């Protein structure tokens, strides 16, 4: 099945009242696992690469210092890999840029084969956010690519996205934002938070989603809402990491029942990253504990050293850099590296499979209209 834009998935979730998970990937093995588990559950898949993740996939170990050239290399690398993995897939697949920093980063992703992009202008004054988002929409829609914007600010840290405090989305501005920009969907701030420390017993401000969707319906505007910072941070995984020598403290996510409760109110896409990182970290730690001889393996011992040098680290991009070539190419030169890759795949499958079920997208792949990017170009001309 061809790679599709996000728009047909949003239309399906809007019609049938379920949500798609947007799952961040930072390695070829993660992409393989995300697609595989979605195929198993017959759910359309959204694979996300954040702006700096593209820098990492470009071979930049210090990805916080990624250049635009690094991002271009990485964006093409992950897009080409996803296309190859999914070329005979029975499900629709979206390649989505998460938190595009500026127009150049977004353009690089589109030109490299991404079928959907997010431009994050939430840190800008409202009118500047509108103008930047509108510029991205113009470029993207002319190529059949869907666009996600953001209104409101989430607290927390995710790569280069950082804020100490949240600014809730004003539902009264949502319609105006859709009208002026032409975005397909909008990330809102309603109580979620980036990173692993969201606080205990978070209650989402679902009235923000409800009011936003009611305003859109009143104005006859199609729009879907996106929930960022929505990892559930399963406590059993946190506990297992710590039992295996890690040191993850004060890590609490959004209760799955809170997320399920907002899906009927217009939340059509729910972004998850931290849960995947946690599950992979638990699996890799468990592998080294259960196979102590591998702690001295020439191919992978440096991974174990990095994990123990920084026991609080749970982002695989920190400790998996010794096998960087495998992460960005998918080539596994020996059994030890294959074992680590399998740890990654199994962690992704565990988390993503559970969330596909909880978000209600099981079996809905066939309800997503198969619309090529070329066909979307014509559709966007008429919108």
N, C-alpha and C positions, 0 to 999 in steps of 0.2 A: 504494500500500500504506500502511496507517495507521502512524503512529509507534507503536513498541512499547517495552515495558520491556526492561531488560537481561536479565532472567531467561531468556527463551526462547533467547537467544544463548548464554548460559552453559551451558544444558542441551545445546545442540547441540555446542558445543566440547568439553564433558565426554564426550559420547558418541562423537564422531568423532575426538578427539585432535588438534585444531588450536587455534589461538588467534586471537582477533579483535584487531586493533589499535584502541586508543583514541586518536583523533587530535584534538589541541587546535586550536580555531579562534578567531581574534580578529577576523575580518572576514567580511562576506557572501561575498566572492569566494572565500575559503578554504572556506567551507561548500559553495559550488557545486562546487568542484574535488574535495573529499572525496567528496561524493555521486556525482559523475560518474565518478570512477575506480573506485569500488566497483561501480557499475552495470556498467561495462565488464568487470570481473572476476567479476560475479555473486556478490559477497560482501556480507553484511549489514554495515551501517556504524554505527560509534559515533562521533558527533561530540561532543567534549567542550569545555565552556567552564569555565575555572577561575573561582573566586570573584571574583578581581580582574579577570579578563577580562570578566565581566559588568559590572563598573564601567566598564571601557574602552568596551564596547559601549553603555553608557548615555551616552556622550559625554564621559567624564571622561579628559582627556589625562593628568593626573597620577593614574593609576589606583591607585597605592599609597595614595592618600588617599580612595578611593571610599567614599561613604556607603551605607547600606542602600538609600536611595532610588535612588541611581545604579545599584546592582546590580539592583533591581527593574525599572527601565527597560530596562537592558541584557539581562537574562534574557528578558524578554518579546520584545524586539526580535529576538534571535537565535533564540529558539524559534519565533516566528511566521515568520521567514525560512526556517528549515529545513523547517517544515511546508509552506510554499508551494513551495519548491524540490522537495521530495520527494513532493508530493501524488499524482503519477502515476508514481512510481518503482516498478520491479518488485522492489525489494529492501526488506527490513526496515531501518528506521532508528531508532536510539536517540539521544535528546538527553540527554546526561549532564553533571551538575555535577561537576567535578573539584575536590577539596580544599575542600569546604564548610567554612567556618571555624567556624560555630556554628549553632544551631538556626534562628535568624532568617534567615540566608543560605540555608540549605537550604529552608526554608519558602517563601521568596521565589521560588526556582527552581521548586519544585513548583507553586506557585500560578500561575506564569507559563507553565507548559506543558512543563517538563522531564519526561521519562519515567523517569529514573534519576538517583540522586544519590549522591555520596560525602560522608560526614561524617568528617572527620579529627580524631579525638580522641587520636591517637597521642602527643601531647605531654603528655597528662594521666596521672595515676596510673591504674592498671589499672581499678579499680572505677568511677572517674569516667568513663573512656572507655566502659566498658560501659553506664553509665547514660545518657550522652549519646546513644550509638549506638542504644540501645533506644528512647529517646524519638523519635528520627528514624524508626526502623523503624515504630513505631506509627502515626505520621502518614502516612508514605509508603505503606505497604502498604494502608492504608485507602483509598488513591486509585489503587491498581494500579501504583504506582511502586516500582522495585527500589532496593535500598540496598547500597552498598559501604562497608565500614569499613576501618580500618587498625590493625594491631598491629605494634609495632616502629617504629623511627625511621630514616629514610634521611638520610644526610649530604647536604650541598649546598644549593643555593638554587633555589627556584621561586616567584616572586611573594612572598607573605608566609610561605611555608614555608621555614624555615631551620634547619639544625643543622650544627654543626662535625663531629660524630661520629655513626656509625651505632650503633644498638642492634638486634641481630638479633632476629627474631621467635622466641619460644620455642614450638616445635611442641606442647609439652604444654599450652599455654594456648589453642591454636586451637579445639579442640572446645568448651571452656568458653565461649569468646567467641561462637561460633556459637549454642550452646544458650541463652545468656543474652540475646543481642541479637536473634536471628532474621534476621541479615543474609543477603543472597544471595551475597555474595562478600567476600573479604578481601584487602586489599593487605598484602603481607608485605615485611619487610626481609631480604634474603638476598644482598646484595652490590652491588645497583644503587645509583645515586646521582643526585640531581637536578642539573640544569645540564649545561654542556658539558665540564667537566673531571673526568672520572670516574677518570682514571689509565690508564696503559698496561696492556694485557693483564689486564684484570679477570677473575677467575674467580668465577663465581657459586656460592654455597653451596647447590647443588641438593638436598643432603640435608635442608635445612630444608623445602623444598617436598615432598619425598618423605615425610618423617616426618609433616608436617601432613596430607597427603592420606590416608596410611595410618591415622592416628588417626580422621579423619572417616569413612572407610569402615568401620572397626571399630565405630564408634558408630552407623552407619547414617544419617549426616547428609549431606545434599547440600550441597556447597560448592565454589566455584571460587576459585582464587587469582589475584591480580592483581599484575603486575610494573610498579611505578612506576619513574621515572627510567631508562627503557630505551632512550633514543635511541642510535643507533649512531654518530652524528657522522661521516659518511663523510669520509675524509681527502681525497679528491679535491675535495670541495666546499670544505673548509677551505683547501686549497692554491689553489683558483681564487679564493676571496675575497681572499686575500692578494696574489695576482698582479694583482688588479684594484684594489689600493690599500687593502684592509682590513688589519686587524692583529689576527688571531685567533691567540692563543698557548695552548699547553698544552691543546688541546681534543681529548679522546679519549673515545670512547663505548664501549658494550658490544658486543663482537664478535657479529655476527649468528649465528655458529655456537653461541655460548654461549646466546643466547636460544632458538634452535631446539632445543637440547638439553634445555631445561627444560619445553618444551610438553607432552611426554608425561606429565609428572609433576604435572599439575593446573593449570598456568598457562594460564588461559583468556582472559585479557585482558592486553595489553601496551601500556602508555602511551608515546606518543611526542609530543614537542613541539619540542625543540631542533633535530632534523633538519629540520623544516619551516621553522623560523626561518632556519636556515643556507641552505637552498636558495633561499628567497625573497630573502634578502640578496644572495646571489651573482647571482641574475637581475637584480635592480634595479641593482646595481653595473655589471653587464655592459651593461645597456641604456644607461646614461649614458655609459659609455666608448665604445660603438659608435655613439652618436648624440650627439655633442658639442654640437650646437646645442640639445639639450634641457636642457643644464646651465644655460641661461639662459631656459628657458621660464617664462612668467608663472605657469602652472598648477602646475608641479612642481619648479622650480629649488630651492625651499627644502628638498626632500627630499635633493637632492644635497649641499646645504650641511651639513645635519645629519649626513649620513653621513661627511663629511670632517671635521667638527668632532669627531666621536667615532668614530675608525676601528675601535675594538674592539667597537663596538655591533653586535649581530646580531639583536636583538629588533626586529622591524618596528614594534612599537608605539612605539619611540623615534623613528624617522626618518620614519614615514608619517603623522604627525599633521597635516601640511599638507593632506592629503586626507581628513581625519577624516570628513567628511560622506559621502563615498563608501564608506569602510570600514564605517560603521554602517548605511547605507541601501541600498548596492548601486547607487546612481544614479551613472552616469558621464557628467558634463556635457560632456566634450570628448575628443578623440582622445588627447591626451597622458595624461590620467588613465586612459583605457581601456588604453593601453599598459602603464601601471604595474600595473593590475589583472590584465592578462594575464601579466605577470611573476610575480605572486603565484600565479595559477592553475597556471601551468606548474611552478613550484617545488613546490607541493603535490602535483601529479600525479606528478612524478618520484619523490619520496620515498615517498609513500603507495602508489603502484603497486608499487614494489619490495618494500615491507614486506608488503603483502597476499600476494604470492607467497611470500615467505620464511616468513610465519607459517602458511601452509597453508590459508588460508580461501577460496581461489579455488574458485568453483562451489558453495559450501555455502549460499548464500542460500536455496535451495529446501529445505534440511534444517532451517531454523529455523521452528518452529511459529508460525503467524500468530495471535497472541493479543492482542486489544485490551486496553487498560487497564481497561475495564469488566469483561472476562472475568478479568483478573488480580486484580481486587478480590475476586471470588468464590473464586478459587483460594487467595489468601492467607488467606481466612477459614478454609479447611480445612487449612492447614499447621500 
